[in-house]
Amino acid sequence: MTFNYFEEFSRKVGNTPLIKLKCQETKNLSIYAKCEWHNPTGSIKDRAAIGMIKKYLDETNGKTHILEYSGGNLAKSIGQICYHLGIECTLVLSSGSGNSLLKELDNYGVEIVLVDKSEGFYAVIEKALEISNKKLDYYFLFQHYNHANILSHIEGTGHEIISQMNEKPINAWVASAGTGGTLMGVYKAVKEYTSDVELHLVMPKELPYGSEQPPNGLKKYAGSGGFGLGRKQYFLEKEDYLINKQWNYSYEDTLYEMARFYSETGIKIGTSAAANLLAAKQLGREKGKDFNIVTVFPDAGTIEEWLDVETLLSEK
Ligand SMILES: Cc1ncc(COP(=O)(O)O)c(C=O)c1O
């Protein structure tokens, strides 16, 4: 029964549409976006979730309690899957997490541990590590180091994009990084297909990748960001010399872009998708029409992000 649920859920993950953007600002450019809100819980993180939970089910070692931390989207995937599989679940989140997420996780019976948002996301990871060291019967997914995470993007997202491009070259891959699983996983797959593909990292202006600044509690676009104090994501640090450019956008920049894109296309994208789109457009304007840029829209935005869009526009 539980196995059937997981099989069924896994079958619905991936094979999301890749669309060529045709709004006013992109119609003379060649920008393609992978629309990840088509996944069962509405985001790209379903891919990493099924990869890591499959690994857990294969090597459970009798552990019946999953521990993980999240910026939001992975929590939704893990919470829902654990609920249906009857696995107990503890999730560490920032106190800045939206109420809609906290309520949903509560409904799934998840034990939630909150870390003060002023301490930044690195402190959320450290808290989960601390719990994992104390609770030896918990199975810690540890997405920033879990190979099943990056593998889901090499074998899934990356290979899907290659086949959806129908033999057209991919001249640049543009994406944000939380763990860097999406960014580096897709890059590794695409490099086998277009060997000179450029790699473009998008990050919040409030705390870019590799920043020496201390962590801060500023609002940032979703699912992404640096750790502060020069610390770097494991999936990126050994290969960050491959990054052609890092593009940085503020939370406010991404809210304006969500509103603009929605008013022109009727398509709702979230803040990280908006950041990726801002970078893809800037790069496209520099490179011209014959340069194929592929990016990703990780989700369609949370209730809280769309409320922030409304507030911002009403203040103008
Ligand atoms: C909205 C959103 N964008 C981007 C990402 C980046 O994902 P990754 O962990 O693969 O770097 C995430 C991850 O949580 C996310 O939720």
The ligand as an SDF file (V2000), in Angstrom:
LIG
                    3D

 16 16  0  0  0  0  0  0  0  0999 V2000
   11.8730   27.9620   -5.2350 C   0  0  0  0  0  0  0  0  0  0  0  0
   13.2130   27.3230   -5.3020 C   0  0  0  0  0  0  0  0  0  0  0  0
   14.0900   27.7280   -6.2220 N   0  0  0  0  0  0  0  0  0  0  0  0
   15.3120   27.1560   -6.3400 C   0  0  0  0  0  0  0  0  0  0  0  0
   15.7110   26.1700   -5.5150 C   0  0  0  0  0  0  0  0  0  0  0  0
   17.0950   25.5850   -5.6600 C   0  0  0  0  0  0  0  0  0  0  0  0
   17.1790   24.2240   -5.5690 O   0  0  0  0  0  0  0  0  0  0  0  0
   18.5140   23.4110   -5.3180 P   0  0  0  0  0  0  0  0  0  0  0  0
   18.4860   22.9390   -3.9180 O   0  0  0  0  0  0  0  0  0  0  0  0
   18.4590   22.2850   -6.2880 O   0  0  0  0  0  0  0  0  0  0  0  0
   19.7060   24.2910   -5.5360 O   0  0  0  0  0  0  0  0  0  0  0  0
   14.8260   25.7700   -4.5270 C   0  0  0  0  0  0  0  0  0  0  0  0
   15.1980   24.8060   -3.5090 C   0  0  0  0  0  0  0  0  0  0  0  0
   14.5660   24.7110   -2.4280 O   0  0  0  0  0  0  0  0  0  0  0  0
   13.5570   26.3570   -4.4280 C   0  0  0  0  0  0  0  0  0  0  0  0
   12.6660   25.9790   -3.4660 O   0  0  0  0  0  0  0  0  0  0  0  0
  1  2  1  0
  2  3  1  0
  2 15  2  0
  3  4  2  0
  4  5  1  0
  5  6  1  0
  5 12  2  0
  6  7  1  0
  7  8  1  0
  8  9  2  0
  8 10  1  0
  8 11  1  0
 12 13  1  0
 12 15  1  0
 13 14  2  0
 15 16  1  0
M  END
$$$$
